[in-house]
Amino acid sequence: MSLKVVHLAAKIENADDFHLARLLLLLRAGAGRSSKPVQGIMKLAKMDFLLRYPNCLVRVLRALGKQQATESISEEERNTIEARMIRFRFGPWDKRYRRWIGLLVSRGLAHAYLDGRTVNVKLTDAGHEIANQLASRNEFEPLAVRSRLIASAVGSFSATKLKGFIYEVFPEIVDMRWGKEIEL
């Protein structure tokens, strides 16, 4: 692999706009035809984990008996350089979700509010409009398709149920050392 590719991957990983676009698509899919929020930052992070790592989404879909749904995820998507993960404190969840949610809210694209101790996140009308525009672009089509698969497969799970299910499907995550690359 050339150093150019590594630098490009690092640049994309550090670009907030790319992450915001991905979250817009995920929130759009999670809302369905309503303006239903994603209930909890950790639930959003776990759903985004499946969006970011298509090879893991395939494994989850298979565990749920949705083998046919895996056909819409190409081999190319499953084996990208971005599919490499690092073990963090609470799993392979990125620590930047509060920042990204704050950026979506500050740009008028999402609304975040507390329901008890749970942070709910939902798109505003402007957020829906931008998410629809992204979903219609060829370069975002794979993300839009996977977002819909995730929403239909695990969108109704609570954050706790989703966490338990992911740890059941990926038991190797639990025992890995922090900072180590996860090979799934």
N, C-alpha and C positions, 0 to 999 in steps of 0.2 A: 504494500500500500504506500502510495506516495505521501510525502509530508504535506503537499498541497491539500489532499483529501482530508487529512487529519485536521489541518488548520480550518478548512471550510466547515467540517463537522463541529468543531469547537465554537466557531463564530455563530453558527445556527443555534447551538445549544445555549449560548449566552444572549441570544436576541429575544427579548421579551415579546416582541410582536408575533413571532412564530408560535410561542406558547399561548398567547392570548387568542390567536386564531384557532388553535386546536381546542382550547377551552370553550370558545364560542360555539364551535361545531358540536362539542359534547353536551353543552347546556341546551342547545337547540334540540338535539335528539332526545335528551332527557325530559324536556318539556312536552314533547309530543305535540298534539294539537291544542293543548292548553298552555297556560303560562305557569305550569307546575315547577317548583324549585327543586334543586338537588339539595337534599337535607343533610348538611354536614360537610365540613371541609375534608374530613378523612374519607367520606364516601366519594366525594369528587376526586380526591387523590387516587383512590383505588380504581375508580372507573378510568381515570386518565392513565394509570399504570397499564391497563389493558389496551387503551388506545395507542399509547406510545410503543408498546411492545407486542406487535401482532402475533409473534410466536406464542406468547402467553395467552392471548385472546383465543387462539386456536385450541390450546390445551383446555381452557375453561369451557369453551363451546362443546368440545368433545365430552368433558366431564358432565355436562348438562344434557348430553344425548342429542345435541344439535349438530351432528356431523355435516349435514347438508349445508348449513350456514357457513362452514369453514371454506367452502368452495369459492366464496367471493373474496377470499384473502389469498393473493398470489404468493407463490414461493419467493419471488423477489422481495415482496413486502416483509415476509417472515424472517429474512436473513440479511437485513441491512446493518450497516455499522452502528446505527442508532439503537439496535436491539441489544446492545451490551448494557448491563446494569451494574450498579454498585450497591452493596448492602449498606443501608443507613440504619439509624437507631430503631426505627419502627418498621423496617422493611425497605423495599426499594422505592419508597415514596419520596418525592422531591420535597425539599423544605421551603420552596418558594411560593406555595399556593396562597398564603395570606397576601404576599406582595402582588401576585397576579390578580387576585380578586380585587384588591385595592385599586389596581390600575384599570380593571374593567369598570369598576364603580366610578372612578374619577373621570373616565371618558364617557360616562353616561350609557354604557353598554350593558351593565348588569346592576341589579339591586341586591344588596346583602342585608339581611336582618336576622335578629335573634328570635328564636322561638324556644323559650326556656333557656337552655345552655347550648342549643344547637344553632350554628350559623347556617342559614338557608341562603342559597344563591339562585337567582333567576334572571333571565334576560329581560331587558327593557325592550320597548318597541324598536328603538334604534339598534339594539343588540341583535334582535331577531332579523332585522333588515340586513345588517352586515353579515350575520351568520348565513342567511339565505344566499347572499351574493358570493360568499366564500364557497358554499356547497355547490354552486353552479359552475365553479371554475374547475377545469380539468385537473390542475395540479393538487387541488384539495379533495377531489372525488374519493380517493381511497380513505382519507380521514373521515369524510362524511359517511361513507358506507360502514366503516368500522364503528363509528359513533352510534349509528342506528342499531347495529348488531349488539353493541354493549347495552344500550338502553333497553332493548327488548329482552335481552338475556338476563341481566342482573339489575336493571334500573329499579325494579320494585323491591330489591333487597334492602334491608336496613344497613347502616354502616357496619354494625357489629356482625350481622349475618354475612355480609360481603367479606369482611376481614376473615372470619372463620372459614368461609368457603375457599378463599384464596390460599390460606395457610394449609387447608386440607389438600387442595390441588397441587400446591407447591411446598411440600413439607421441607424441602431443602433450604428454603429461605430462612426458616426459623433458626437453624443451627449454624448459619454462615457467620463468619467474623465480619465486624464492621469494616468498611473500606475495601472489602474484597469484591472482585468482579463476580457477578452472579452468572452462572452458565446454566441456562434453562433450555 
